[in-house]
Amino acid sequence: MEPSSGRGQGRMSMEAFSTLLLLTVYTIVSKVHSDRNVYPSSGVLFVHVLEREYFKGEFPPYPKPGEMSNDPITFNTNLMGYPDRPGWLRYIQRTTYSDGVLYGSPTSDNVGKPTIIEITAYNRRTFETARHNLIINIMSTEEYPLPYQAEFYIKNMNVEEMLASEVLGDFLGAVKNVWQPDRLNAINITSALDRGGRVPLPINNMKEGVYVMVGADVPFSACLREVENPQNQLRCSQEMEPVISCDMKFRAQFKIDWCKISLVDKTKHVSVYQEVIRGEGILPDVGEYKPPSDTIKSRDYYSDFLLTLAVPSAVALVLFIILGYIMCCRREGIIQLVHHSAIQKSTKELRDMSTNREIAWPLSTLPVFHPVTGEIVPPRHTDNYDNTSMPLMQTQQ
């Protein structure tokens, strides 16, 4: 088929360009909803930044080219089908106006198993959401993990500051100067708050601190070994800073607590087996545990009923019969009942007599002389009045 005129060719070119432009725009807008694949290595630090600018174009009103939008955005990350992330993967975002960061050190157990992380972005102004999946394909290499590992505690850094590529690169460069390895990599970064540290006071720009583990292929240098000498160990026990010759290479940017440095040599397989002495609290070794089968017979609770209810009831009945026989049929019991009845009868008679008794007023309250005539007036007594209780003052004339 022969080509058409130049105008037709130009029209076809414009249509093709428009189609290509639409496809390009569509790809840029929909990349938030597409899957992203990353390929970290096991035993090496993995860092993935969730950029706010990457998601802003998904939230209406859509910004025009060159227009600035500063909506508060937060992220939620979880393993697909689960409410949380894998154990080795952490996430941090300080404020709604800062980027989120996924970081961690994948393990060899996850090699060859794609880990799908669902990332959901929330616009806190419009309440719109955008989502995409991050597929983490963990690779295995023979050179990792590196055998010599050192963990540093940096007091003047937060974890999100240390995860920045330029800051982490500066720290690895300082470590390489004092260690001189052929291969050096960051293995893991952990916030001091995850190790039981306290939240710093909001004064003097205090930091929470961060642990950084690095690995190398050569043994530890003499500078790193200085913390193990007895003088520095004594200073650390007295909460004093140890004397480290290479500390000045870090001091300009990183303030390291040398008392908390940890040196691990993976090439030395030290046997930690210790003979177990059988005694109190240690069960004998009886082999593998065999769980019960799924076909478990139903339990008969009739014997339990007899032990818990029938037996105590029978014992109580026997004791009641014995007590009734002693109280009612034995002579001692009858005598006790008669004696008890006599005591009750006597008590009742005494109470009746006390209610009928008339109480005489004291003679000291009665007048001795008549108030008008002045004659002596003897006190009035009832017939049953006891004369022996009369005071001697009455006999005086």
DOFIZA-425387 format. One record per residue (C-alpha): y negated, x, z; residue in one letter. Coordinates in steps of 0.1 Angstrom, whole numbers, padded with zeros to 4 digits, always signed. Layout:
<rs>
YXZA
...
</rs>
This chain:
<rs>
+0000+0000+0000M
-0033+0016-0011E
-0061+0020+0013P
-0090-0004+0012S
-0127+0005+0008S
-0146+0027+0032G
-0161-0003+0049R
-0127-0016+0055G
-0116+0017+0069Q
-0147+0017+0092G
-0139-0018+0103R
-0103-0008+0111M
-0115+0023+0129S
-0139+0002+0151M
-0111-0023+0159E
-0087+0005+0168A
-0114+0021+0190F
-0122-0012+0207S
-0085-0017+0213T
-0081+0018+0227L
-0112+0013+0249L
-0098-0020+0263L
-0065-0003+0270L
-0083+0026+0288T
-0104+0002+0309V
-0073-0018+0317Y
-0055+0013+0328T
-0083+0025+0351I
-0087-0009+0368V
-0050-0016+0373S
-0041+0019+0385K
-0045+0006+0421V
-0016-0017+0415H
+0006+0009+0399S
+0030+0032+0416D
+0021+0068+0423R
+0048+0094+0426N
+0045+0126+0447V
+0070+0154+0451Y
+0067+0172+0484P
+0093+0197+0497S
+0112+0194+0529S
+0100+0216+0556G
+0065+0219+0541V
+0034+0200+0552L
+0027+0170+0531F
-0009+0156+0529V
-0020+0125+0509H
-0056+0113+0511V
-0063+0076+0506L
-0098+0077+0490E
-0121+0048+0495R
-0136+0053+0461E
-0102+0048+0445Y
-0101+0012+0458F
-0138+0001+0456K
-0134-0011+0421G
-0109-0037+0431E
-0132-0056+0455F
-0157-0082+0441P
-0185-0082+0433P
-0173-0054+0410Y
-0199-0026+0409P
-0215-0017+0377K
-0213+0018+0364P
-0236+0040+0385G
-0240+0014+0412E
-0232+0025+0448M
-0211+0003+0470S
-0204+0012+0507N
-0182-0015+0520D
-0161-0009+0552P
-0125-0004+0541I
-0094+0001+0563T
-0059+0009+0552F
-0025-0003+0564N
+0006+0018+0555T
+0042+0009+0560N
+0077+0017+0546L
+0087-0010+0521M
+0107-0036+0539G
+0097-0023+0574Y
+0066-0028+0596P
+0060+0009+0603D
+0062+0043+0585R
+0091+0068+0587P
+0092+0089+0618G
+0080+0121+0601W
+0050+0105+0584L
+0017+0099+0603R
-0015+0082+0593Y
-0051+0086+0606I
-0085+0071+0597Q
-0114+0076+0621R
-0139+0050+0609T
-0140+0023+0582T
-0163+0045+0562Y
-0140+0075+0561S
-0109+0082+0540D
-0074+0076+0553G
-0049+0105+0554V
-0011+0104+0553L
+0004+0136+0566Y
+0037+0150+0580G
+0066+0173+0574S
+0095+0157+0556P
+0130+0166+0568T
+0161+0176+0549S
+0178+0143+0558D
+0155+0125+0533N
+0161+0148+0504V
+0171+0128+0473G
+0161+0094+0488K
+0128+0080+0474P
+0106+0068+0502T
+0083+0039+0491I
+0052+0035+0512I
+0032+0003+0507E
-0006+0010+0510I
-0028-0020+0516T
-0066-0016+0515A
-0088-0042+0534Y
-0124-0048+0526N
-0140-0057+0559R
-0170-0073+0543R
-0154-0096+0517T
-0119-0097+0533F
-0103-0089+0499E
-0072-0067+0497T
-0058-0043+0472A
-0023-0028+0473R
-0002-0001+0456H
+0029+0018+0463N
+0033+0055+0470L
+0067+0068+0460I
+0075+0100+0479I
+0103+0120+0463N
+0113+0147+0487I
+0126+0179+0470M
+0148+0206+0484S
+0143+0243+0479T
+0163+0273+0490E
+0133+0292+0503E
+0123+0265+0528Y
+0122+0262+0557P
+0109+0297+0563L
+0128+0315+0591P
+0099+0328+0612Y
+0077+0300+0626Q
+0046+0302+0648A
+0027+0273+0663E
-0010+0277+0672F
-0031+0254+0693Y
-0067+0252+0680I
-0090+0237+0706K
-0121+0232+0685N
-0106+0210+0657M
-0095+0174+0652N
-0065+0166+0631V
-0085+0151+0602E
-0107+0181+0601E
-0078+0205+0600M
-0061+0185+0572L
-0090+0192+0549A
-0077+0216+0522S
-0106+0241+0526E
-0103+0243+0564V
-0065+0246+0563L
-0068+0273+0536G
-0092+0293+0558D
-0068+0291+0587F
-0038+0302+0566L
-0059+0330+0552G
-0067+0342+0587A
-0030+0340+0597V
-0020+0359+0566K
-0044+0388+0575N
-0028+0393+0609V
+0008+0386+0598W
+0010+0401+0563Q
+0039+0380+0549P
+0050+0375+0513D
+0052+0337+0517R
+0032+0317+0542L
+0031+0279+0544N
+0019+0253+0568A
+0049+0234+0581I
+0034+0207+0603N
+0002+0196+0620I
+0001+0175+0651T
-0028+0161+0671S
-0029+0172+0708A
-0030+0135+0717L
+0005+0131+0703D
+0016+0159+0727R
+0003+0142+0758G
-0033+0155+0756G
-0062+0136+0770R
-0090+0120+0751V
-0120+0143+0752P
-0153+0133+0767L
-0180+0123+0742P
-0202+0152+0753I
-0210+0185+0737N
-0191+0176+0706N
-0158+0181+0723M
-0126+0180+0701K
-0092+0167+0709E
-0074+0198+0697G
-0046+0202+0671V
-0013+0221+0669Y
-0006+0239+0635V
+0028+0253+0628M
+0031+0279+0600V
+0062+0296+0586G
+0066+0331+0570A
+0094+0352+0556D
+0088+0383+0576V
+0091+0390+0614P
+0061+0384+0637F
+0034+0410+0637S
+0025+0431+0667A
-0006+0411+0672C
+0013+0379+0676L
+0037+0396+0699R
+0010+0407+0723E
+0010+0373+0741V
+0045+0381+0753E
+0037+0412+0773N
+0037+0409+0811P
-0001+0414+0815Q
-0010+0385+0792N
+0017+0364+0807Q
+0002+0370+0842L
-0032+0361+0829R
-0019+0329+0814C
-0003+0319+0847S
-0037+0324+0864Q
-0053+0302+0837E
-0072+0332+0822M
-0075+0340+0785E
-0051+0368+0774P
-0063+0399+0756V
-0053+0396+0719I
-0065+0423+0695S
-0066+0401+0665C
-0084+0372+0681D
-0117+0381+0665M
-0103+0373+0631K
-0100+0337+0642F
-0129+0334+0666R
-0156+0329+0639A
-0141+0295+0629Q
-0111+0287+0650F
-0108+0289+0688K
-0071+0294+0696I
-0055+0290+0729D
-0031+0320+0729W
-0013+0309+0760C
+0001+0279+0741K
+0013+0299+0710I
+0050+0294+0703S
+0071+0319+0683L
+0104+0307+0669V
+0129+0330+0651D
+0154+0309+0631K
+0174+0340+0622T
+0187+0344+0658K
+0214+0320+0666H
+0215+0322+0703V
+0244+0304+0719S
+0232+0280+0745V
+0268+0269+0755Y
+0272+0268+0792Q
+0305+0260+0809E
+0303+0226+0825V
+0316+0225+0861I
+0334+0192+0867R
+0321+0175+0898G
+0302+0145+0911E
+0283+0127+0884G
+0302+0143+0854I
+0328+0122+0837L
+0360+0139+0824P
+0364+0145+0788D
+0388+0119+0775V
+0382+0124+0737G
+0363+0102+0713E
+0350+0069+0723Y
+0369+0040+0707K
+0349+0008+0706P
+0367-0025+0712P
+0379-0044+0682S
+0361-0073+0667D
+0389-0097+0676T
+0383-0100+0714I
+0401-0128+0732K
+0382-0153+0752S
+0381-0146+0789R
+0398-0169+0814D
+0373-0178+0842Y
+0398-0199+0863Y
+0407-0169+0886S
+0370-0160+0890D
+0364-0196+0901F
+0391-0194+0927L
+0378-0162+0941L
+0342-0172+0943T
+0344-0209+0954L
+0379-0220+0964A
+0387-0191+0987V
+0355-0192+1008P
+0357-0229+1011S
+0393-0227+1024A
+0383-0201+1049V
+0354-0222+1061A
+0376-0252+1065L
+0402-0233+1086V
+0374-0220+1109L
+0360-0255+1113F
+0394-0269+1123I
+0400-0241+1148I
+0365-0246+1164L
+0371-0284+1166G
+0405-0279+1183Y
+0389-0255+1209I
+0360-0278+1217M
+0379-0311+1218C
+0415-0305+1226C
+0415-0276+1249R
+0408-0281+1287R
+0381-0255+1288E
+0363-0273+1260G
+0365-0306+1278I
+0352-0291+1310I
+0323-0276+1291Q
+0315-0309+1275L
+0315-0327+1309V
+0294-0300+1325H
+0269-0302+1296H
+0267-0340+1301S
+0261-0337+1338A
+0232-0313+1332I
+0217-0337+1307Q
+0220-0366+1332K
+0204-0347+1360S
+0175-0336+1338T
+0168-0371+1328K
+0167-0383+1364E
+0143-0356+1374L
+0120-0365+1345R
+0121-0402+1356D
+0112-0394+1392M
+0083-0372+1381S
+0067-0400+1361T
+0068-0425+1390N
+0054-0400+1416R
+0019-0407+1429E
-0003-0377+1433I
-0026-0376+1464A
-0061-0362+1461W
-0068-0331+1481P
-0083-0338+1516L
-0110-0313+1511S
-0126-0337+1485T
-0129-0367+1509L
-0159-0371+1533P
-0153-0365+1570V
-0183-0386+1583F
-0196-0419+1571H
-0227-0413+1550P
-0246-0442+1566V
-0235-0446+1603T
-0224-0411+1608G
-0191-0423+1623E
-0159-0403+1617I
-0139-0419+1590V
-0102-0409+1589P
-0089-0403+1554P
-0068-0430+1538R
-0032-0422+1533H
-0004-0440+1515T
+0028-0449+1534D
+0048-0422+1517N
+0021-0395+1523Y
+0033-0364+1539D
+0014-0358+1571N
+0025-0323+1574T
+0001-0314+1545S
-0030-0326+1564M
-0055-0298+1571P
-0064-0288+1606L
-0100-0297+1601M
-0092-0333+1606Q
-0083-0328+1643T
-0117-0315+1652Q
-0140-0340+1670Q
</rs>
